[in-house]
Structure formats: C-alpha cells, structure tokens
Amino acid sequence: MKNIIRALLLTFIIYHVSIIDNCRSQWNIQTSWTTAILEDMQFINSKTGWICGSGIILKTTNGGTNWFTQTHPATNKTLDDIYVVDSNVAYCVGYWETILKTTNGG
C-alpha cells in the first residue's frame, strides 16, 4: 500500500512540475529600453499595446519586441493607469488631476 501511495505521489509531483515548466517556457523577457518606473500596461491584441509610468507612455506594435515613446504633455507627471478602447482611442490617468486621451493611437 505504501508503494502505491509513493508511486501515485511521485507521478503527481512529476506531472505538476512538467506543467509548471511548460508554463514558464511561454514567457520571454522583453525590455522597454527605459529607466522610468512603469505602472500599467494594456494590449488590444497580441501585437499592439501601451505602457504608462513615470512621465512616459510607450507603445508596441510587434508584441513587445520594440517599444516607442509616445509624445504627450504630461512628461513630469506620474501616469498610473492606461485604458485602451481600440487601435486609435486610449486614455491615461495619473496624479495631480492628469487625464490624457489620444484619438490617433498615440
């Protein structure tokens, strides 16, 4: 009986370790090439997304391989949240009554 329990336990552990390894292998390290503190991120599909943070908004159109700085008037403000409606409209909010909106994708 002990051998059956050990075999089942060992099978259970091996199975779950292989699941964890498979999940981990789906993640790739991406870099934003900025030293700014990044607070929030939202993607509208597998390729296009935005990140906001300490005075910065970045956009990618290739799944995070490259990030491009978006011009905006609140470069000295901390931007905490970004909400993307579609490929053109996005809102970004932050401290000190900061609300930004783009209607052309940034």
PELINGI-V76086 format. One record per residue. N is the residue number from 1. RES is the residue in three letters. SS is DSSP state (A for helix, B for strand, O for the rest). PHI is phi in degrees with one decimal (999 if undefined). PSI is psi in whole degrees, 0 to 359 (* if undefined). Layout:
BEGIN
<<N:RES:SS:PHI:PSI> <N:RES:SS:PHI:PSI>>
END
This chain:
BEGIN
<<1:MET:O:999:319> <2:LYS:A:-63.1:322> <3:ASN:A:-66.3:323> <4:ILE:A:-65.9:316> <5:ILE:A:-63.5:316> <6:ARG:A:-61.7:317> <7:ALA:A:-64.1:317> <8:LEU:A:-64.4:317> <9:LEU:A:-63.0:316> <10:LEU:A:-63.8:317> <11:THR:A:-61.5:316> <12:PHE:A:-60.0:314> <13:ILE:A:-65.0:314> <14:ILE:A:-61.3:317> <15:TYR:A:-60.9:313> <16:HIS:A:-71.7:326> <17:VAL:A:-64.9:320> <18:SER:A:-66.6:326> <19:ILE:A:-65.4:315> <20:ILE:A:-62.0:316> <21:ASP:A:-62.5:320> <22:ASN:A:-65.4:320> <23:CYS:A:-65.4:316> <24:ARG:A:-63.9:326> <25:SER:O:-71.3:348> <26:GLN:O:-84.4:352> <27:TRP:O:-95.9:137> <28:ASN:O:-123.6:141> <29:ILE:O:-72.9:127> <30:GLN:O:-119.0:146> <31:THR:O:-118.5:145> <32:SER:O:-96.6:350> <33:TRP:O:61.2:30> <34:THR:O:-131.3:154> <35:THR:O:-99.7:0> <36:ALA:O:-67.3:150> <37:ILE:O:-74.0:126> <38:LEU:B:-101.3:132> <39:GLU:B:-107.1:317> <40:ASP:B:-144.7:155> <41:MET:B:-145.8:143> <42:GLN:B:-147.7:135> <43:PHE:B:-111.7:144> <44:ILE:O:-97.9:344> <45:ASN:O:-159.0:190> <46:SER:O:-71.7:346> <47:LYS:O:-110.4:322> <48:THR:O:-105.8:124> <49:GLY:B:-157.0:166> <50:TRP:B:-129.4:151> <51:ILE:B:-129.8:140> <52:CYS:B:-125.5:160> <53:GLY:B:-171.3:218> <54:SER:B:-71.7:87> <55:GLY:O:73.5:16> <56:ILE:O:-139.7:145> <57:ILE:B:-128.7:129> <58:LEU:B:-118.8:149> <59:LYS:B:-131.5:142> <60:THR:B:-123.6:147> <61:THR:O:-124.7:9> <62:ASN:O:-133.5:39> <63:GLY:O:73.5:19> <64:GLY:O:98.8:1> <65:THR:O:-65.2:317> <66:ASN:O:-125.2:142> <67:TRP:O:-122.1:137> <68:PHE:B:-120.5:134> <69:THR:B:-69.8:134> <70:GLN:O:-99.7:131> <71:THR:O:-72.8:134> <72:HIS:O:-156.3:162> <73:PRO:O:-84.5:0> <74:ALA:O:-112.0:47> <75:THR:O:-68.4:343> <76:ASN:O:-103.3:15> <77:LYS:O:-113.8:152> <78:THR:B:-84.6:122> <79:LEU:B:-103.1:122> <80:ASP:B:-101.1:324> <81:ASP:B:-135.8:144> <82:ILE:B:-129.7:137> <83:TYR:B:-130.5:120> <84:VAL:B:-104.7:124> <85:VAL:O:-83.2:310> <86:ASP:O:-155.9:193> <87:SER:O:-67.0:346> <88:ASN:O:-108.8:322> <89:VAL:O:-102.5:126> <90:ALA:B:-145.9:148> <91:TYR:B:-118.8:144> <92:CYS:B:-136.4:131> <93:VAL:B:-125.0:155> <94:GLY:B:-157.4:194> <95:TYR:O:-68.4:165> <96:TRP:O:57.5:48> <97:GLU:O:57.2:38> <98:THR:B:-91.5:121> <99:ILE:B:-134.5:121> <100:LEU:B:-117.0:148> <101:LYS:B:-141.0:138> <102:THR:B:-118.1:145> <103:THR:O:-119.7:7> <104:ASN:O:-129.7:27> <105:GLY:O:78.6:11> <106:GLY:O:105.1:*>>
END
